[in-house]
Amino acid sequence: MATKQKPLHHIRIGTVRASIWEQTSEKGPFLTVTFSRSYKDKADHWQNGHSYLGHDLEALMDCALEAKDWMRRYRQSTQRVA
């Protein structure tokens, strides 16, 4: 049974969330980021979407900048000294 991969880190600003993932290729590991927006549906259940309203864009930009900074710090902390 396959295990579901979990993100290395989450950043949440308001209803916008960035999830940072570590992937691997033949060239080695690399990081990716996905973004989602939480909202309540008509039945008052929480859902996640991937489209953004105008008032979500500032939070999306802030999440992207924080994700970029976190990824830079993570890469620096995992570099091996030769």
PDB file with SEQRES, HELIX, SHEET and CRYST1 records, atoms N, CA, C and O in Angstrom:
SEQRES   1 A   82  MET ALA THR LYS GLN LYS PRO LEU HIS HIS ILE ARG ILE          
SEQRES   2 A   82  GLY THR VAL ARG ALA SER ILE TRP GLU GLN THR SER GLU          
SEQRES   3 A   82  LYS GLY PRO PHE LEU THR VAL THR PHE SER ARG SER TYR          
SEQRES   4 A   82  LYS ASP LYS ALA ASP HIS TRP GLN ASN GLY HIS SER TYR          
SEQRES   5 A   82  LEU GLY HIS ASP LEU GLU ALA LEU MET ASP CYS ALA LEU          
SEQRES   6 A   82  GLU ALA LYS ASP TRP MET ARG ARG TYR ARG GLN SER THR          
SEQRES   7 A   82  GLN ARG VAL ALA                                              
HELIX    1 AA1 GLY A   54  ASP A   56  5                                   3    
HELIX    2 AA2 LEU A   57  THR A   78  1                                  22    
SHEET    1 AA1 4 HIS A   9  ILE A  13  0                                        
SHEET    2 AA1 4 VAL A  16  SER A  25 -1                                        
SHEET    3 AA1 4 GLY A  28  LYS A  40 -1                                        
SHEET    4 AA1 4 TRP A  46  GLY A  49 -1                                        
CRYST1    1.000    1.000    1.000  90.00  90.00  90.00 P 1           1          
ATOM      1  N   MET A   1       0.837  -1.169   0.000  1.00  0.00           N  
ATOM      2  CA  MET A   1       0.000   0.000   0.000  1.00  0.00           C  
ATOM      3  C   MET A   1       0.890   1.244   0.000  1.00  0.00           C  
ATOM      4  O   MET A   1       1.779   1.375   0.842  1.00  0.00           O  
ATOM      5  N   ALA A   2       0.655   2.132  -0.923  1.00  0.00           N  
ATOM      6  CA  ALA A   2       1.462   3.342  -1.044  1.00  0.00           C  
ATOM      7  C   ALA A   2       1.090   4.334   0.052  1.00  0.00           C  
ATOM      8  O   ALA A   2      -0.076   4.481   0.419  1.00  0.00           O  
ATOM      9  N   THR A   3       2.114   5.007   0.560  1.00  0.00           N  
ATOM     10  CA  THR A   3       1.844   6.047   1.549  1.00  0.00           C  
ATOM     11  C   THR A   3       1.775   7.382   0.830  1.00  0.00           C  
ATOM     12  O   THR A   3       2.516   7.635  -0.119  1.00  0.00           O  
ATOM     13  N   LYS A   4       0.883   8.219   1.295  1.00  0.00           N  
ATOM     14  CA  LYS A   4       0.715   9.524   0.683  1.00  0.00           C  
ATOM     15  C   LYS A   4       1.808  10.454   1.188  1.00  0.00           C  
ATOM     16  O   LYS A   4       2.029  10.578   2.393  1.00  0.00           O  
ATOM     17  N   GLN A   5       2.484  11.103   0.256  1.00  0.00           N  
ATOM     18  CA  GLN A   5       3.546  12.036   0.609  1.00  0.00           C  
ATOM     19  C   GLN A   5       2.959  13.243   1.327  1.00  0.00           C  
ATOM     20  O   GLN A   5       1.886  13.730   0.971  1.00  0.00           O  
ATOM     21  N   LYS A   6       3.672  13.717   2.336  1.00  0.00           N  
ATOM     22  CA  LYS A   6       3.238  14.900   3.078  1.00  0.00           C  
ATOM     23  C   LYS A   6       4.164  16.060   2.748  1.00  0.00           C  
ATOM     24  O   LYS A   6       5.348  15.854   2.480  1.00  0.00           O  
ATOM     25  N   PRO A   7       3.636  17.275   2.764  1.00  0.00           N  
ATOM     26  CA  PRO A   7       4.487  18.439   2.504  1.00  0.00           C  
ATOM     27  C   PRO A   7       5.547  18.608   3.590  1.00  0.00           C  
ATOM     28  O   PRO A   7       5.358  18.202   4.737  1.00  0.00           O  
ATOM     29  N   LEU A   8       6.658  19.211   3.203  1.00  0.00           N  
ATOM     30  CA  LEU A   8       7.694  19.556   4.177  1.00  0.00           C  
ATOM     31  C   LEU A   8       7.223  20.674   5.094  1.00  0.00           C  
ATOM     32  O   LEU A   8       7.562  20.708   6.277  1.00  0.00           O  
ATOM     33  N   HIS A   9       6.432  21.593   4.531  1.00  0.00           N  
ATOM     34  CA  HIS A   9       6.081  22.799   5.277  1.00  0.00           C  
ATOM     35  C   HIS A   9       4.809  23.409   4.691  1.00  0.00           C  
ATOM     36  O   HIS A   9       4.549  23.297   3.493  1.00  0.00           O  
ATOM     37  N   HIS A  10       4.024  24.052   5.548  1.00  0.00           N  
ATOM     38  CA  HIS A  10       2.841  24.816   5.132  1.00  0.00           C  
ATOM     39  C   HIS A  10       3.009  26.262   5.570  1.00  0.00           C  
ATOM     40  O   HIS A  10       3.583  26.546   6.621  1.00  0.00           O  
ATOM     41  N   ILE A  11       2.502  27.164   4.752  1.00  0.00           N  
ATOM     42  CA  ILE A  11       2.418  28.579   5.108  1.00  0.00           C  
ATOM     43  C   ILE A  11       0.975  28.982   4.870  1.00  0.00           C  
ATOM     44  O   ILE A  11       0.440  28.754   3.785  1.00  0.00           O  
ATOM     45  N   ARG A  12       0.337  29.576   5.865  1.00  0.00           N  
ATOM     46  CA  ARG A  12      -1.055  30.005   5.713  1.00  0.00           C  
ATOM     47  C   ARG A  12      -1.163  31.488   6.027  1.00  0.00           C  
ATOM     48  O   ARG A  12      -0.683  31.966   7.055  1.00  0.00           O  
ATOM     49  N   ILE A  13      -1.802  32.195   5.119  1.00  0.00           N  
ATOM     50  CA  ILE A  13      -2.132  33.603   5.327  1.00  0.00           C  
ATOM     51  C   ILE A  13      -3.604  33.751   4.976  1.00  0.00           C  
ATOM     52  O   ILE A  13      -3.993  33.646   3.813  1.00  0.00           O  
ATOM     53  N   GLY A  14      -4.412  33.995   5.992  1.00  0.00           N  
ATOM     54  CA  GLY A  14      -5.858  34.072   5.765  1.00  0.00           C  
ATOM     55  C   GLY A  14      -6.378  32.744   5.247  1.00  0.00           C  
ATOM     56  O   GLY A  14      -6.165  31.706   5.874  1.00  0.00           O  
ATOM     57  N   THR A  15      -7.058  32.766   4.110  1.00  0.00           N  
ATOM     58  CA  THR A  15      -7.611  31.542   3.535  1.00  0.00           C  
ATOM     59  C   THR A  15      -6.674  30.907   2.510  1.00  0.00           C  
ATOM     60  O   THR A  15      -7.010  29.878   1.925  1.00  0.00           O  
ATOM     61  N   VAL A  16      -5.509  31.504   2.286  1.00  0.00           N  
ATOM     62  CA  VAL A  16      -4.568  31.013   1.273  1.00  0.00           C  
ATOM     63  C   VAL A  16      -3.461  30.213   1.950  1.00  0.00           C  
ATOM     64  O   VAL A  16      -2.906  30.625   2.968  1.00  0.00           O  
ATOM     65  N   ARG A  17      -3.153  29.055   1.357  1.00  0.00           N  
ATOM     66  CA  ARG A  17      -2.112  28.191   1.916  1.00  0.00           C  
ATOM     67  C   ARG A  17      -1.120  27.798   0.833  1.00  0.00           C  
ATOM     68  O   ARG A  17      -1.503  27.462  -0.288  1.00  0.00           O  
ATOM     69  N   ALA A  18       0.159  27.844   1.185  1.00  0.00           N  
ATOM     70  CA  ALA A  18       1.230  27.320   0.346  1.00  0.00           C  
ATOM     71  C   ALA A  18       1.715  26.024   0.990  1.00  0.00           C  
ATOM     72  O   ALA A  18       1.947  25.971   2.197  1.00  0.00           O  
ATOM     73  N   SER A  19       1.864  24.990   0.182  1.00  0.00           N  
ATOM     74  CA  SER A  19       2.411  23.711   0.650  1.00  0.00           C  
ATOM     75  C   SER A  19       3.705  23.465  -0.113  1.00  0.00           C  
ATOM     76  O   SER A  19       3.725  23.499  -1.343  1.00  0.00           O  
ATOM     77  N   ILE A  20       4.780  23.218   0.618  1.00  0.00           N  
ATOM     78  CA  ILE A  20       6.087  23.017   0.008  1.00  0.00           C  
ATOM     79  C   ILE A  20       6.419  21.534   0.066  1.00  0.00           C  
ATOM     80  O   ILE A  20       6.329  20.901   1.118  1.00  0.00           O  
ATOM     81  N   TRP A  21       6.805  20.994  -1.085  1.00  0.00           N  
ATOM     82  CA  TRP A  21       7.040  19.562  -1.259  1.00  0.00           C  
ATOM     83  C   TRP A  21       8.477  19.312  -1.690  1.00  0.00           C  
ATOM     84  O   TRP A  21       9.087  20.135  -2.371  1.00  0.00           O  
ATOM     85  N   GLU A  22       9.004  18.171  -1.286  1.00  0.00           N  
ATOM     86  CA  GLU A  22      10.302  17.738  -1.792  1.00  0.00           C  
ATOM     87  C   GLU A  22      10.059  16.612  -2.782  1.00  0.00           C  
ATOM     88  O   GLU A  22       9.417  15.612  -2.461  1.00  0.00           O  
ATOM     89  N   GLN A  23      10.577  16.785  -3.976  1.00  0.00           N  
ATOM     90  CA  GLN A  23      10.467  15.791  -5.044  1.00  0.00           C  
ATOM     91  C   GLN A  23      11.868  15.250  -5.328  1.00  0.00           C  
ATOM     92  O   GLN A  23      12.864  15.845  -4.917  1.00  0.00           O  
ATOM     93  N   THR A  24      11.938  14.129  -6.026  1.00  0.00           N  
ATOM     94  CA  THR A  24      13.241  13.599  -6.417  1.00  0.00           C  
ATOM     95  C   THR A  24      13.225  13.269  -7.902  1.00  0.00           C  
ATOM     96  O   THR A  24      12.201  12.880  -8.464  1.00  0.00           O  
ATOM     97  N   SER A  25      14.378  13.433  -8.512  1.00  0.00           N  
ATOM     98  CA  SER A  25      14.565  13.063  -9.911  1.00  0.00           C  
ATOM     99  C   SER A  25      15.922  12.394 -10.025  1.00  0.00           C  
ATOM    100  O   SER A  25      16.631  12.234  -9.031  1.00  0.00           O  
ATOM    101  N   GLU A  26      16.278  12.008 -11.231  1.00  0.00           N  
ATOM    102  CA  GLU A  26      17.588  11.390 -11.430  1.00  0.00           C  
ATOM    103  C   GLU A  26      18.722  12.360 -11.104  1.00  0.00           C  
ATOM    104  O   GLU A  26      19.849  11.933 -10.853  1.00  0.00           O  
ATOM    105  N   LYS A  27      18.431  13.664 -11.105  1.00  0.00           N  
ATOM    106  CA  LYS A  27      19.439  14.676 -10.764  1.00  0.00           C  
ATOM    107  C   LYS A  27      19.466  14.991  -9.274  1.00  0.00           C  
ATOM    108  O   LYS A  27      20.319  15.756  -8.822  1.00  0.00           O  
ATOM    109  N   GLY A  28      18.555  14.419  -8.512  1.00  0.00           N  
ATOM    110  CA  GLY A  28      18.528  14.658  -7.077  1.00  0.00           C  
ATOM    111  C   GLY A  28      17.246  15.321  -6.625  1.00  0.00           C  
ATOM    112  O   GLY A  28      16.326  15.505  -7.422  1.00  0.00           O  
ATOM    113  N   PRO A  29      17.175  15.682  -5.351  1.00  0.00           N  
ATOM    114  CA  PRO A  29      15.952  16.273  -4.807  1.00  0.00           C  
ATOM    115  C   PRO A  29      15.774  17.731  -5.249  1.00  0.00           C  
ATOM    116  O   PRO A  29      16.742  18.444  -5.512  1.00  0.00           O  
ATOM    117  N   PHE A  30      14.512  18.144  -5.320  1.00  0.00           N  
ATOM    118  CA  PHE A  30      14.185  19.538  -5.610  1.00  0.00           C  
ATOM    119  C   PHE A  30      12.867  19.866  -4.930  1.00  0.00           C  
ATOM    120  O   PHE A  30      12.105  18.966  -4.575  1.00  0.00           O  
ATOM    121  N   LEU A  31      12.599  21.148  -4.748  1.00  0.00           N  
ATOM    122  CA  LEU A  31      11.404  21.606  -4.043  1.00  0.00           C  
ATOM    123  C   LEU A  31      10.380  22.166  -5.022  1.00  0.00           C  
ATOM    124  O   LEU A  31      10.734  22.779  -6.029  1.00  0.00           O  
ATOM    125  N   THR A  32       9.105  21.944  -4.708  1.00  0.00           N  
ATOM    126  CA  THR A  32       8.008  22.545  -5.455  1.00  0.00           C  
ATOM    127  C   THR A  32       7.027  23.139  -4.451  1.00  0.00           C  
ATOM    128  O   THR A  32       7.071  22.824  -3.261  1.00  0.00           O  
ATOM    129  N   VAL A  33       6.150  23.996  -4.942  1.00  0.00           N  
ATOM    130  CA  VAL A  33       5.148  24.608  -4.063  1.00  0.00           C  
ATOM    131  C   VAL A  33       3.796  24.587  -4.766  1.00  0.00           C  
ATOM    132  O   VAL A  33       3.702  24.842  -5.967  1.00  0.00           O  
ATOM    133  N   THR A  34       2.751  24.279  -3.999  1.00  0.00           N  
ATOM    134  CA  THR A  34       1.382  24.362  -4.498  1.00  0.00           C  
ATOM    135  C   THR A  34       0.624  25.346  -3.618  1.00  0.00           C  
ATOM    136  O   THR A  34       0.956  25.543  -2.449  1.00  0.00           O  
ATOM    137  N   PHE A  35      -0.402  25.959  -4.204  1.00  0.00           N  
ATOM    138  CA  PHE A  35      -1.209  26.938  -3.487  1.00  0.00           C  
ATOM    139  C   PHE A  35      -2.663  26.498  -3.504  1.00  0.00           C  
ATOM    140  O   PHE A  35      -3.131  25.910  -4.479  1.00  0.00           O  
ATOM    141  N   SER A  36      -3.371  26.783  -2.424  1.00  0.00           N  
ATOM    142  CA  SER A  36      -4.805  26.487  -2.365  1.00  0.00           C  
ATOM    143  C   SER A  36      -5.502  27.562  -1.539  1.00  0.00           C  
ATOM    144  O   SER A  36      -4.879  28.290  -0.765  1.00  0.00           O  
ATOM    145  N   ARG A  37      -6.810  27.633  -1.733  1.00  0.00           N  
ATOM    146  CA  ARG A  37      -7.637  28.599  -0.999  1.00  0.00           C  
ATOM    147  C   ARG A  37      -8.764  27.838  -0.328  1.00  0.00           C  
ATOM    148  O   ARG A  37      -9.475  27.077  -0.984  1.00  0.00           O  
ATOM    149  N   SER A  38      -8.936  28.034   0.969  1.00  0.00           N  
ATOM    150  CA  SER A  38     -10.012  27.391   1.725  1.00  0.00           C  
ATOM    151  C   SER A  38     -11.280  28.225   1.616  1.00  0.00           C  
ATOM    152  O   SER A  38     -11.236  29.455   1.609  1.00  0.00           O  
ATOM    153  N   TYR A  39     -12.410  27.530   1.530  1.00  0.00           N  
ATOM    154  CA  TYR A  39     -13.705  28.210   1.498  1.00  0.00           C  
ATOM    155  C   TYR A  39     -14.768  27.247   2.001  1.00  0.00           C  
ATOM    156  O   TYR A  39     -14.553  26.035   2.030  1.00  0.00           O  
ATOM    157  N   LYS A  40     -15.907  27.783   2.396  1.00  0.00           N  
ATOM    158  CA  LYS A  40     -17.029  26.946   2.819  1.00  0.00           C  
ATOM    159  C   LYS A  40     -18.024  26.831   1.670  1.00  0.00           C  
ATOM    160  O   LYS A  40     -18.370  27.820   1.023  1.00  0.00           O  
ATOM    161  N   ASP A  41     -18.474  25.600   1.432  1.00  0.00           N  
ATOM    162  CA  ASP A  41     -19.452  25.383   0.369  1.00  0.00           C  
ATOM    163  C   ASP A  41     -20.861  25.694   0.876  1.00  0.00           C  
ATOM    164  O   ASP A  41     -21.037  26.146   2.007  1.00  0.00           O  
ATOM    165  N   LYS A  42     -21.861  25.448   0.026  1.00  0.00           N  
ATOM    166  CA  LYS A  42     -23.249  25.768   0.383  1.00  0.00           C  
ATOM    167  C   LYS A  42     -23.739  24.981   1.590  1.00  0.00           C  
ATOM    168  O   LYS A  42     -24.636  25.425   2.307  1.00  0.00           O  
ATOM    169  N   ALA A  43     -23.146  23.807   1.812  1.00  0.00           N  
ATOM    170  CA  ALA A  43     -23.521  22.981   2.961  1.00  0.00           C  
ATOM    171  C   ALA A  43     -22.691  23.326   4.206  1.00  0.00           C  
ATOM    172  O   ALA A  43     -22.750  22.611   5.206  1.00  0.00           O  
ATOM    173  N   ASP A  44     -21.929  24.408   4.147  1.00  0.00           N  
ATOM    174  CA  ASP A  44     -21.106  24.886   5.254  1.00  0.00           C  
ATOM    175  C   ASP A  44     -19.954  23.932   5.595  1.00  0.00           C  
ATOM    176  O   ASP A  44     -19.520  23.866   6.745  1.00  0.00           O  
ATOM    177  N   HIS A  45     -19.461  23.192   4.589  1.00  0.00           N  
ATOM    178  CA  HIS A  45     -18.300  22.318   4.754  1.00  0.00           C  
ATOM    179  C   HIS A  45     -17.082  22.998   4.136  1.00  0.00           C  
ATOM    180  O   HIS A  45     -17.178  23.655   3.099  1.00  0.00           O  
ATOM    181  N   TRP A  46     -15.934  22.827   4.793  1.00  0.00           N  
ATOM    182  CA  TRP A  46     -14.706  23.410   4.269  1.00  0.00           C  
ATOM    183  C   TRP A  46     -14.231  22.648   3.040  1.00  0.00           C  
ATOM    184  O   TRP A  46     -14.232  21.417   3.019  1.00  0.00           O  
ATOM    185  N   GLN A  47     -13.828  23.389   2.024  1.00  0.00           N  
ATOM    186  CA  GLN A  47     -13.291  22.840   0.778  1.00  0.00           C  
ATOM    187  C   GLN A  47     -11.999  23.586   0.445  1.00  0.00           C  
ATOM    188  O   GLN A  47     -11.710  24.639   1.013  1.00  0.00           O  
ATOM    189  N   ASN A  48     -11.234  23.022  -0.480  1.00  0.00           N  
ATOM    190  CA  ASN A  48     -10.031  23.690  -0.982  1.00  0.00           C  
ATOM    191  C   ASN A  48     -10.171  23.890  -2.477  1.00  0.00           C  
ATOM    192  O   ASN A  48     -10.570  22.979  -3.203  1.00  0.00           O  
ATOM    193  N   GLY A  49      -9.845  25.077  -2.927  1.00  0.00           N  
ATOM    194  CA  GLY A  49      -9.899  25.392  -4.350  1.00  0.00           C  
ATOM    195  C   GLY A  49      -8.572  25.952  -4.815  1.00  0.00           C  
ATOM    196  O   GLY A  49      -7.665  26.207  -4.023  1.00  0.00           O  
ATOM    197  N   HIS A  50      -8.483  26.136  -6.122  1.00  0.00           N  
ATOM    198  CA  HIS A  50      -7.245  26.631  -6.720  1.00  0.00           C  
ATOM    199  C   HIS A  50      -7.500  27.855  -7.587  1.00  0.00           C  
ATOM    200  O   HIS A  50      -6.703  28.176  -8.469  1.00  0.00           O  
ATOM    201  N   SER A  51      -8.609  28.534  -7.336  1.00  0.00           N  
ATOM    202  CA  SER A  51      -8.863  29.820  -7.980  1.00  0.00           C  
ATOM    203  C   SER A  51      -8.978  30.857  -6.874  1.00  0.00           C  
ATOM    204  O   SER A  51      -9.320  30.537  -5.735  1.00  0.00           O  
ATOM    205  N   TYR A  52      -8.689  32.099  -7.225  1.00  0.00           N  
ATOM    206  CA  TYR A  52      -8.551  33.133  -6.208  1.00  0.00           C  
ATOM    207  C   TYR A  52      -9.391  34.349  -6.558  1.00  0.00           C  
ATOM    208  O   TYR A  52      -9.457  34.764  -7.715  1.00  0.00           O  
ATOM    209  N   LEU A  53     -10.030  34.911  -5.546  1.00  0.00           N  
ATOM    210  CA  LEU A  53     -10.789  36.139  -5.700  1.00  0.00           C  
ATOM    211  C   LEU A  53      -9.822  37.319  -5.636  1.00  0.00           C  
ATOM    212  O   LEU A  53      -8.688  37.180  -5.178  1.00  0.00           O  
ATOM    213  N   GLY A  54     -10.274  38.463  -6.091  1.00  0.00           N  
ATOM    214  CA  GLY A  54      -9.409  39.640  -6.082  1.00  0.00           C  
ATOM    215  C   GLY A  54      -8.825  39.937  -4.717  1.00  0.00           C  
ATOM    216  O   GLY A  54      -7.650  40.283  -4.599  1.00  0.00           O  
ATOM    217  N   HIS A  55      -9.654  39.802  -3.674  1.00  0.00           N  
ATOM    218  CA  HIS A  55      -9.141  40.115  -2.333  1.00  0.00           C  
ATOM    219  C   HIS A  55      -8.210  39.036  -1.781  1.00  0.00           C  
ATOM    220  O   HIS A  55      -7.622  39.229  -0.717  1.00  0.00           O  
ATOM    221  N   ASP A  56      -8.061  37.901  -2.478  1.00  0.00           N  
ATOM    222  CA  ASP A  56      -7.125  36.849  -2.065  1.00  0.00           C  
ATOM    223  C   ASP A  56      -5.722  37.073  -2.624  1.00  0.00           C  
ATOM    224  O   ASP A  56      -4.764  36.449  -2.168  1.00  0.00           O  
ATOM    225  N   LEU A  57      -5.599  37.964  -3.609  1.00  0.00           N  
ATOM    226  CA  LEU A  57      -4.335  38.065  -4.333  1.00  0.00           C  
ATOM    227  C   LEU A  57      -3.179  38.565  -3.472  1.00  0.00           C  
ATOM    228  O   LEU A  57      -2.045  38.120  -3.647  1.00  0.00           O  
ATOM    229  N   GLU A  58      -3.444  39.469  -2.559  1.00  0.00           N  
ATOM    230  CA  GLU A  58      -2.360  39.941  -1.685  1.00  0.00           C  
ATOM    231  C   GLU A  58      -1.853  38.801  -0.801  1.00  0.00           C  
ATOM    232  O   GLU A  58      -0.645  38.651  -0.622  1.00  0.00           O  
ATOM    233  N   ALA A  59      -2.761  38.003  -0.251  1.00  0.00           N  
ATOM    234  CA  ALA A  59      -2.353  36.853   0.565  1.00  0.00           C  
ATOM    235  C   ALA A  59      -1.604  35.835  -0.290  1.00  0.00           C  
ATOM    236  O   ALA A  59      -0.643  35.223   0.177  1.00  0.00           O  
ATOM    237  N   LEU A  60      -2.035  35.649  -1.539  1.00  0.00           N  
ATOM    238  CA  LEU A  60      -1.352  34.728  -2.444  1.00  0.00           C  
ATOM    239  C   LEU A  60       0.078  35.208  -2.708  1.00  0.00           C  
ATOM    240  O   LEU A  60       1.017  34.412  -2.683  1.00  0.00           O  
ATOM    241  N   MET A  61       0.239  36.506  -2.959  1.00  0.00           N  
ATOM    242  CA  MET A  61       1.587  37.053  -3.177  1.00  0.00           C  
ATOM    243  C   MET A  61       2.449  36.893  -1.927  1.00  0.00           C  
ATOM    244  O   MET A  61       3.615  36.510  -2.022  1.00  0.00           O  
ATOM    245  N   ASP A  62       1.883  37.183  -0.761  1.00  0.00           N  
ATOM    246  CA  ASP A  62       2.640  37.046   0.484  1.00  0.00           C  
ATOM    247  C   ASP A  62       3.033  35.593   0.733  1.00  0.00           C  
ATOM    248  O   ASP A  62       4.150  35.319   1.172  1.00  0.00           O  
ATOM    249  N   CYS A  63       2.120  34.661   0.455  1.00  0.00           N  
ATOM    250  CA  CYS A  63       2.431  33.230   0.603  1.00  0.00           C  
ATOM    251  C   CYS A  63       3.567  32.834  -0.337  1.00  0.00           C  
ATOM    252  O   CYS A  63       4.476  32.102   0.054  1.00  0.00           O  
ATOM    253  N   ALA A  64       3.511  33.320  -1.576  1.00  0.00           N  
ATOM    254  CA  ALA A  64       4.556  32.989  -2.551  1.00  0.00           C  
ATOM    255  C   ALA A  64       5.913  33.518  -2.089  1.00  0.00           C  
ATOM    256  O   ALA A  64       6.920  32.818  -2.193  1.00  0.00           O  
ATOM    257  N   LEU A  65       5.943  34.738  -1.585  1.00  0.00           N  
ATOM    258  CA  LEU A  65       7.208  35.306  -1.106  1.00  0.00           C  
ATOM    259  C   LEU A  65       7.731  34.561   0.118  1.00  0.00           C  
ATOM    260  O   LEU A  65       8.931  34.306   0.220  1.00  0.00           O  
ATOM    261  N   GLU A  66       6.848  34.214   1.042  1.00  0.00           N  
ATOM    262  CA  GLU A  66       7.282  33.452   2.224  1.00  0.00           C  
ATOM    263  C   GLU A  66       7.757  32.057   1.825  1.00  0.00           C  
ATOM    264  O   GLU A  66       8.727  31.547   2.386  1.00  0.00           O  
ATOM    265  N   ALA A  67       7.073  31.435   0.852  1.00  0.00           N  
ATOM    266  CA  ALA A  67       7.488  30.110   0.378  1.00  0.00           C  
ATOM    267  C   ALA A  67       8.870  30.186  -0.265  1.00  0.00           C  
ATOM    268  O   ALA A  67       9.720  29.328  -0.026  1.00  0.00           O  
ATOM    269  N   LYS A  68       9.090  31.204  -1.072  1.00  0.00           N  
ATOM    270  CA  LYS A  68      10.400  31.386  -1.708  1.00  0.00           C  
ATOM    271  C   LYS A  68      11.490  31.527  -0.653  1.00  0.00           C  
ATOM    272  O   LYS A  68      12.550  30.913  -0.775  1.00  0.00           O  
ATOM    273  N   ASP A  69      11.244  32.326   0.379  1.00  0.00           N  
ATOM    274  CA  ASP A  69      12.219  32.528   1.448  1.00  0.00           C  
ATOM    275  C   ASP A  69      12.452  31.239   2.230  1.00  0.00           C  
ATOM    276  O   ASP A  69      13.594  30.901   2.541  1.00  0.00           O  
ATOM    277  N   TRP A  70      11.376  30.517   2.549  1.00  0.00           N  
ATOM    278  CA  TRP A  70      11.513  29.264   3.298  1.00  0.00           C  
ATOM    279  C   TRP A  70      12.318  28.254   2.487  1.00  0.00           C  
ATOM    280  O   TRP A  70      13.188  27.572   3.029  1.00  0.00           O  
ATOM    281  N   MET A  71      12.029  28.157   1.183  1.00  0.00           N  
ATOM    282  CA  MET A  71      12.741  27.208   0.325  1.00  0.00           C  
ATOM    283  C   MET A  71      14.231  27.550   0.252  1.00  0.00           C  
ATOM    284  O   MET A  71      15.069  26.648   0.262  1.00  0.00           O  
ATOM    285  N   ARG A  72      14.570  28.827   0.179  1.00  0.00           N  
ATOM    286  CA  ARG A  72      15.967  29.251   0.153  1.00  0.00           C  
ATOM    287  C   ARG A  72      16.668  28.849   1.448  1.00  0.00           C  
ATOM    288  O   ARG A  72      17.764  28.290   1.418  1.00  0.00           O  
ATOM    289  N   ARG A  73      16.031  29.134   2.583  1.00  0.00           N  
ATOM    290  CA  ARG A  73      16.631  28.773   3.875  1.00  0.00           C  
ATOM    291  C   ARG A  73      16.765  27.255   4.014  1.00  0.00           C  
ATOM    292  O   ARG A  73      17.766  26.769   4.541  1.00  0.00           O  
ATOM    293  N   TYR A  74      15.771  26.510   3.549  1.00  0.00           N  
ATOM    294  CA  TYR A  74      15.819  25.049   3.635  1.00  0.00           C  
ATOM    295  C   TYR A  74      16.983  24.508   2.805  1.00  0.00           C  
ATOM    296  O   TYR A  74      17.734  23.651   3.270  1.00  0.00           O  
ATOM    297  N   ARG A  75      17.130  25.007   1.582  1.00  0.00           N  
ATOM    298  CA  ARG A  75      18.241  24.544   0.730  1.00  0.00           C  
ATOM    299  C   ARG A  75      19.582  24.861   1.387  1.00  0.00           C  
ATOM    300  O   ARG A  75      20.494  24.034   1.364  1.00  0.00           O  
ATOM    301  N   GLN A  76      19.707  26.047   1.968  1.00  0.00           N  
ATOM    302  CA  GLN A  76      20.962  26.417   2.636  1.00  0.00           C  
ATOM    303  C   GLN A  76      21.239  25.507   3.831  1.00  0.00           C  
ATOM    304  O   GLN A  76      22.386  25.134   4.075  1.00  0.00           O  
ATOM    305  N   SER A  77      20.204  25.154   4.567  1.00  0.00           N  
ATOM    306  CA  SER A  77      20.400  24.332   5.768  1.00  0.00           C  
ATOM    307  C   SER A  77      20.700  22.878   5.443  1.00  0.00           C  
ATOM    308  O   SER A  77      21.239  22.159   6.284  1.00  0.00           O  
ATOM    309  N   THR A  78      20.360  22.432   4.233  1.00  0.00           N  
ATOM    310  CA  THR A  78      20.577  21.027   3.884  1.00  0.00           C  
ATOM    311  C   THR A  78      21.797  20.819   2.999  1.00  0.00           C  
ATOM    312  O   THR A  78      22.116  19.682   2.651  1.00  0.00           O  
ATOM    313  N   GLN A  79      22.487  21.900   2.625  1.00  0.00           N  
ATOM    314  CA  GLN A  79      23.695  21.747   1.814  1.00  0.00           C  
ATOM    315  C   GLN A  79      24.784  21.115   2.660  1.00  0.00           C  
ATOM    316  O   GLN A  79      24.986  21.472   3.821  1.00  0.00           O  
ATOM    317  N   ARG A  80      25.476  20.171   2.052  1.00  0.00           N  
ATOM    318  CA  ARG A  80      26.565  19.496   2.763  1.00  0.00           C  
ATOM    319  C   ARG A  80      27.870  20.223   2.501  1.00  0.00           C  
ATOM    320  O   ARG A  80      28.149  20.656   1.383  1.00  0.00           O  
ATOM    321  N   VAL A  81      28.653  20.345   3.545  1.00  0.00           N  
ATOM    322  CA  VAL A  81      29.963  20.979   3.414  1.00  0.00           C  
ATOM    323  C   VAL A  81      30.959  19.913   2.998  1.00  0.00           C  
ATOM    324  O   VAL A  81      31.065  18.870   3.643  1.00  0.00           O  
ATOM    325  N   ALA A  82      31.700  20.178   1.903  1.00  0.00           N  
ATOM    326  CA  ALA A  82      32.665  19.191   1.393  1.00  0.00           C  
ATOM    327  C   ALA A  82      33.960  19.243   2.171  1.00  0.00           C  
ATOM    328  O   ALA A  82      34.885  18.485   1.881  1.00  0.00           O  
TER     329      ALA A  82                                                      
END                                                                             
